[in-house]
Every structure is written in structure tokens, then in C-alpha cells.
Amino acid sequence: MAPTQLDGRRTGRPSTKQIKRMPKKHKNLYHTYEKKLHIIHWRKEHSMESAIDTFFPGVAGAKRTTVWKQILRWESQRGHITMACSKARTRDMRTLRKQGVSTTLTRVAEENIAQWVSELRGDGIPVSKALLACKAMDVALEQGLAANQFKASPSWMKGFMKRWGLAIRAKTRSGQANLADGEKALAEFKTSIRKVIKDNRIVEVFNADQTGINYEYLPKQTMDNKGAKTVWIKASGHDKDRVTAMLLADSKGTKYPPFLVLKNKTKKDRQEAKSRMDAMVAERKKKRGAALVVSAVVSRWARVAATMDLKPLPNGQVKANRKNAVEVVV
């Protein structure tokens, strides 16, 4: 069976509904700001008729009148068109509008979200896109918007970050690896390993490697101001605490079960900890013995005072009628 001859165009996926796309008729002709400026400059240097014949060839009748009015409207917008052409970002656009126009959330609501992001970043808390979406949905619910009216889509987050000068940044790191030296060392290592395998006629090679498993995982990226020199993330101080995982595999592709290596105190460390604990217990016993002695003296004095027969004296004192007792001042 002969292969199907194609006309050179990509057919794409087959249509399941048997509905073909309508061909473009090119009825509407759009112009960028750069082309508009070029047309009005041409009209100023030459004439309106020359501009129409040069840039709109073949138009006549009512269409020519429409083009005439269109060029005059561009001439009235010369300042706006010139400003748009002064920037490479906007010269190829067909229309230009201010930031924040046609947004679902109000500017005040977006300002509150931007302030919230700034406060979190001030405390060193990383702000991801998912966290931003959750906050935006909460603000939308407070404004009375339904779930189908605002969804905090990726396009909204992109526009929000652009409007408020934010960007996804990686946290600042110190140190830099030399790529050229690393590639050179890797090539030398490969050569030496192959030579050892060949010289010793090794049939099977095992590879063991150790890697760290951290207890605290922080995101590598966060939302921060554009152009910020330092991007820092607050941590609990235990980002270096980890266990060591040993991985083993062979040249046949077999991966063996990994095992963990946990930190354990040595005999010397345990002995020092025991000595510190014994000293602490002895100190507490000593303090407790002194407290018991004071408590016994106070209890004896209370019992003696309870058996005293106190009589009032003229000068506001009392006297005990007990042998070997002393006068007590009230």
C-alpha cells in the first residue's frame, strides 16, 4: 500500500466533532504604534493622498474616506503614539492602557495584598504563588466575589506581580563553583575509574553514596521586590540538622535498600553528661537539706508559741508566763 501523500502542512490532531475552523477573511487591519507614527510622519512630509496610496493601496470610495478619518484621528493622538514608540516594550503594541484597568479586584484590595506580602517578607517568611493565591481568594470572598468570578489564575498573579514590582526570586547564596574545574575533575575521575576496571578485570562495580535528609525543608524561591540585592528566608536554625542516608547500587542497575545513619553520643560524651547530672542532683539535695533544717526550726518555734500564756502589759507588750520564755513584742 502506497503511503499517504501529504501536502507539506501539519494536519494536527483529528477533529472529534467534525467541525472545521472558519478561514480567516482578514477584514480588519490593525496597526502598531510604530506603524501609526510612520504613517502620520509620511502624511506630514508629503500629503494625505500620498500616505493613503502608499500604505493603503487600492482603497476607494467609502473605504478611502474611512482611512482618511483614521489617519486624522492618529494625528490628533500624535503625543500618545510618540510616547508609546519611545519604549521598545510598547512600540509593537496596537493599544495601550494603564495598569490596573479591567482588574477584578479593586486597587485598594490589591494594595492590601501587596502590603501583606511586604510584611511577610520583612519577617523573612517565604511567599510562594500558592500562598498568594490563597490570600487573594480570601480577599475576593471578603469583597463578595463568587468562586467563578475570581480564581487567582496564573495570569492574574503575573499581572499582580508586574503591577506591584514583585518577582519570584531565589534566596541569596554565598560562594560560587567553578564549572570548568568541575568538568575537568569529572573527566579525570571517569578516566581513572575505567583504567582501574580494565587493569583489574572487574566484572561488577558497586557504588555507595551518602546524602543528607534534612528535618526542615524551606522553599528555594519566594516572592520579593524586583532588584533586591539580598533575598533572605527566616528559618528555625535547624536547617542543617539532618540524618545521613546511605545509598547502594551496582553496575547492573540494581538498587539496594537504603539505610539511615543516626548521630549517637560517644562514651566520653555520655560520661560527661552523667557527671553533670550527678553534680546537679547533689546541689539540689544540699539545698533541700538546708530548707528542711529551716523548716524544722520554724515548726518548733510555732509549737512553743502555741503553749505560751500571753498577758498584756501597759506599754502594748505581752509577757509569757512560761519558764525560760522571753517577752514578745506585738
C-alpha positions as CSV (number, residue, x, y, z in Angstrom):
1,M,0.0,0.0,0.0
2,A,1.5,3.3,-1.0
3,P,2.0,5.9,1.8
4,T,-0.4,8.8,2.0
5,Q,0.9,11.8,0.3
6,L,0.8,14.9,2.4
7,D,0.7,18.5,1.1
8,G,3.5,19.6,3.4
9,R,1.3,21.2,6.0
10,R,0.9,19.8,9.6
11,T,-2.5,18.4,10.0
12,G,-2.5,18.4,13.8
13,R,-4.9,16.3,15.9
14,P,-8.0,15.0,14.2
15,S,-11.3,16.8,14.8
16,T,-13.6,14.8,17.1
17,K,-16.7,17.0,16.4
18,Q,-16.1,17.2,12.7
19,I,-16.2,21.0,12.9
20,K,-13.6,22.8,10.8
21,R,-12.3,26.2,11.7
22,M,-13.6,29.1,9.7
23,P,-10.9,30.5,7.4
24,K,-9.6,34.0,8.2
25,K,-11.1,36.7,6.0
26,H,-8.6,39.5,7.0
27,K,-11.4,42.1,7.1
28,N,-9.9,44.0,10.0
29,L,-6.4,45.6,9.6
30,Y,-4.6,46.5,12.8
31,H,-1.6,48.7,13.0
32,T,1.1,49.0,15.7
33,Y,2.1,52.3,17.3
34,E,5.3,52.2,15.3
35,K,3.5,52.0,12.0
36,K,1.0,54.6,13.0
37,L,3.8,57.0,13.8
38,H,5.4,56.3,10.4
39,I,2.1,56.9,8.6
40,I,1.5,60.3,10.2
41,H,5.1,61.3,9.6
42,W,4.7,60.4,6.0
43,R,1.5,62.4,5.7
44,K,3.1,65.4,7.3
45,E,6.2,65.3,5.0
46,H,4.2,64.5,1.8
47,S,0.4,64.6,1.7
48,M,-2.7,62.7,2.8
49,E,-3.2,61.3,-0.7
50,S,0.4,60.0,-0.8
51,A,0.0,58.4,2.6
52,I,-3.2,56.6,1.6
53,D,-1.8,55.4,-1.7
54,T,1.5,54.2,-0.1
55,F,0.1,52.4,3.0
56,F,-3.4,51.6,1.9
57,P,-3.2,50.8,-1.9
58,G,-6.4,50.1,-3.7
59,V,-8.9,51.7,-1.3
60,A,-11.5,53.8,-2.9
61,G,-14.9,55.3,-2.2
62,A,-16.3,54.9,1.3
63,K,-13.2,52.9,2.4
64,R,-10.9,55.7,1.3
65,T,-12.9,58.2,3.4
66,T,-12.7,55.9,6.4
67,V,-8.9,55.6,6.0
68,W,-8.7,59.4,5.7
69,K,-10.6,59.9,9.0
70,Q,-8.5,57.2,10.6
71,I,-5.2,59.0,9.8
72,L,-6.6,62.3,11.1
73,R,-7.5,60.6,14.3
74,W,-4.0,59.2,14.7
75,E,-2.7,62.7,14.0
76,S,-4.7,64.0,16.9
77,Q,-3.1,61.3,19.1
78,R,0.4,62.1,18.0
79,G,1.7,62.7,21.5
80,H,0.3,59.4,22.9
81,I,1.7,57.5,19.8
82,T,5.1,59.1,20.1
83,M,5.3,58.2,23.8
84,A,4.4,54.6,23.1
85,C,7.0,54.4,20.4
86,S,9.7,55.7,22.7
87,K,9.8,52.4,24.6
88,A,10.8,49.1,23.0
89,R,8.2,47.3,25.1
90,T,5.2,49.2,23.8
91,R,6.1,50.2,20.2
92,D,4.9,46.9,18.8
93,M,1.6,47.1,20.7
94,R,-1.7,48.1,19.0
95,T,-3.3,49.6,22.1
96,L,-2.1,50.8,25.4
97,R,-3.9,51.2,28.7
98,K,-2.9,52.0,32.2
99,Q,-2.0,49.3,34.7
100,G,-4.9,48.1,36.9
101,V,-7.6,48.7,34.2
102,S,-10.1,45.9,33.9
103,T,-9.0,44.1,37.0
104,T,-11.4,42.1,39.1
105,L,-10.1,43.1,42.5
106,T,-10.0,46.8,43.4
107,R,-6.8,48.7,43.7
108,V,-7.3,49.0,47.5
109,A,-7.7,45.2,47.7
110,E,-4.5,44.6,45.7
111,E,-2.7,47.2,47.8
112,N,-3.7,45.3,50.9
113,I,-2.3,42.0,49.4
114,A,0.9,43.7,48.4
115,Q,1.3,45.1,51.9
116,W,0.7,41.6,53.3
117,V,3.4,40.2,51.1
118,S,5.8,43.0,52.2
119,E,5.1,42.3,55.9
120,L,5.7,38.6,55.5
121,R,9.0,39.2,53.6
122,G,10.0,41.7,56.3
123,D,9.8,38.8,58.8
124,G,11.7,36.5,56.4
125,I,8.7,34.3,55.7
126,P,8.8,32.9,52.1
127,V,5.8,33.7,50.0
128,S,5.0,31.3,47.2
129,K,2.5,31.6,44.4
130,A,0.2,29.1,46.1
131,L,0.2,31.2,49.3
132,L,-0.5,34.3,47.2
133,A,-3.4,32.6,45.5
134,C,-5.0,31.6,48.9
135,K,-4.7,35.2,50.2
136,A,-6.2,36.6,47.0
137,M,-9.1,34.2,47.2
138,D,-9.8,35.3,50.8
139,V,-9.8,38.9,49.8
140,A,-12.1,38.2,46.9
141,L,-14.6,36.4,49.2
142,E,-14.5,39.5,51.6
143,Q,-15.4,41.6,48.6
144,G,-18.4,39.4,47.8
145,L,-17.0,37.8,44.7
146,A,-18.1,34.3,43.9
147,A,-15.7,31.4,43.1
148,N,-16.5,31.6,39.4
149,Q,-15.8,35.4,39.3
150,F,-12.3,35.3,40.6
151,K,-9.9,32.3,40.6
152,A,-6.5,33.8,41.2
153,S,-5.3,32.4,38.0
154,P,-1.6,32.3,36.9
155,S,-2.3,35.2,34.5
156,W,-3.7,37.3,37.4
157,M,-0.7,36.5,39.6
158,K,1.7,37.5,36.7
159,G,-0.1,40.8,36.3
160,F,-0.3,41.4,40.1
161,M,3.5,40.9,40.5
162,K,4.1,43.2,37.5
163,R,1.9,45.9,38.8
164,W,3.5,45.9,42.3
165,G,7.1,45.4,41.3
166,L,7.3,41.8,42.6
167,A,9.1,38.8,41.2
168,I,9.9,35.2,42.1
169,R,13.4,35.2,43.5
170,A,15.8,32.6,44.7
171,K,17.3,33.1,48.2
172,T,20.7,34.6,48.3
173,R,23.6,32.1,48.4
174,S,27.3,32.8,49.0
175,G,30.0,31.0,47.2
176,Q,30.4,30.0,43.5
177,A,31.5,26.8,42.0
178,N,33.9,26.9,39.0
179,L,32.2,25.0,36.2
180,A,35.4,24.5,34.2
181,D,37.3,23.0,37.1
182,G,34.4,20.7,37.9
183,E,34.1,19.3,34.4
184,K,37.9,18.7,34.3
185,A,37.8,16.8,37.6
186,L,34.9,14.7,36.4
187,A,36.6,13.7,33.2
188,E,39.8,12.7,35.1
189,F,37.7,10.7,37.5
190,K,36.0,8.8,34.7
191,T,39.3,8.0,33.0
192,S,40.9,6.7,36.2
193,I,37.9,4.5,37.1
194,R,37.8,2.9,33.6
195,K,41.5,2.2,33.8
196,V,41.2,0.5,37.2
197,I,38.3,-1.6,35.9
198,K,40.2,-2.7,32.9
199,D,43.5,-3.4,34.6
200,N,41.9,-5.5,37.4
201,R,39.3,-7.2,35.2
202,I,36.5,-6.1,37.4
203,V,33.1,-7.6,36.4
204,E,30.8,-5.9,38.7
205,V,31.1,-2.4,40.2
206,F,29.2,-1.2,43.3
207,N,28.6,2.5,44.0
208,A,27.8,3.7,47.5
209,D,26.9,7.3,48.2
210,Q,25.7,9.2,51.2
211,T,23.2,12.0,51.2
212,G,21.6,14.1,53.8
213,I,17.9,14.2,54.8
214,N,17.1,17.4,56.5
215,Y,14.4,17.8,59.1
216,E,13.5,21.3,57.9
217,Y,12.7,22.0,54.2
218,L,12.4,25.6,53.1
219,P,11.3,26.7,49.6
220,K,14.1,27.7,47.3
221,Q,12.2,30.5,45.8
222,T,10.0,33.3,47.2
223,M,8.2,36.4,46.1
224,D,10.2,39.6,46.7
225,N,10.8,43.0,45.3
226,K,12.4,43.3,41.9
227,G,16.1,44.3,42.0
228,A,16.6,43.4,45.7
229,K,20.2,42.6,46.3
230,T,19.6,40.2,49.2
231,V,16.7,37.8,49.4
232,W,16.6,36.1,52.8
233,I,14.3,33.5,54.3
234,K,13.7,33.1,58.0
235,A,14.4,29.6,59.5
236,S,14.3,28.0,62.8
237,G,18.0,27.5,62.9
238,H,17.8,23.7,62.3
239,D,18.1,23.7,58.6
240,K,21.5,21.9,58.9
241,D,20.1,19.2,61.3
242,R,19.8,16.0,59.3
243,V,20.3,12.3,59.2
244,T,22.6,10.5,56.7
245,A,21.1,8.1,54.2
246,M,23.4,5.5,52.6
247,L,22.5,4.5,49.0
248,L,24.0,1.5,47.2
249,A,23.7,0.3,43.6
250,D,25.7,-1.8,41.2
251,S,26.7,-1.6,37.6
252,K,23.7,-3.9,36.6
253,G,21.2,-1.3,37.7
254,T,20.2,-3.0,40.9
255,K,19.3,-0.6,43.7
256,Y,19.6,-1.9,47.2
257,P,17.5,-0.8,50.2
258,P,19.0,2.3,51.8
259,F,19.7,2.7,55.5
260,L,20.0,5.7,57.8
261,V,22.9,6.7,59.9
262,L,21.8,8.5,63.1
263,K,24.0,10.5,65.3
264,N,24.9,8.9,68.6
265,K,26.9,10.2,71.6
266,T,30.2,8.6,72.4
267,K,31.1,7.0,75.7
268,K,33.0,10.1,76.7
269,D,30.0,12.4,76.0
270,R,27.7,10.1,77.9
271,Q,30.1,10.1,80.9
272,E,30.3,13.9,80.9
273,A,26.6,14.2,80.8
274,K,26.2,11.8,83.7
275,S,28.8,13.8,85.7
276,R,26.9,17.0,85.1
277,M,23.6,15.3,86.1
278,D,25.2,13.9,89.3
279,A,26.5,17.3,90.3
280,M,23.2,18.9,89.7
281,V,21.4,16.3,91.8
282,A,23.9,16.8,94.7
283,E,23.4,20.5,94.6
284,R,19.7,20.1,94.8
285,K,20.0,17.7,97.7
286,K,22.2,20.2,99.5
287,K,19.7,23.0,99.1
288,R,16.8,20.7,100.1
289,G,18.7,19.7,103.3
290,A,19.1,23.4,104.3
291,A,15.5,24.0,103.6
292,L,14.5,21.1,105.8
293,V,16.6,22.4,108.7
294,V,14.9,25.9,108.5
295,S,11.5,24.2,108.3
296,A,12.2,22.2,111.5
297,V,13.3,25.3,113.4
298,V,10.2,27.2,112.3
299,S,7.9,24.3,113.3
300,R,9.5,24.0,116.8
301,W,9.1,27.8,117.3
302,A,5.4,27.5,116.3
303,R,4.8,24.7,118.8
304,V,6.5,26.7,121.6
305,A,4.5,29.8,120.8
306,A,1.2,27.8,120.9
307,T,1.9,26.8,124.5
308,M,2.7,30.2,125.8
309,D,0.3,32.1,128.2
310,L,0.5,35.7,127.0
311,K,-0.6,38.6,129.2
312,P,-1.0,42.2,128.1
313,L,1.3,44.9,129.6
314,P,0.6,48.6,129.9
315,N,3.1,49.6,127.2
316,G,1.5,47.5,124.5
317,Q,3.7,44.4,125.1
318,V,2.8,40.9,126.2
319,K,4.6,38.7,128.7
320,A,4.8,34.9,128.7
321,N,4.2,33.1,132.0
322,R,6.4,30.2,130.9
323,K,9.7,29.4,132.4
324,N,12.7,30.4,130.3
325,A,10.4,32.3,127.9
326,V,11.2,35.7,126.6
327,E,8.9,38.8,126.2
328,V,7.4,39.1,122.7
329,V,6.6,42.5,121.2
330,V,3.3,42.6,119.5
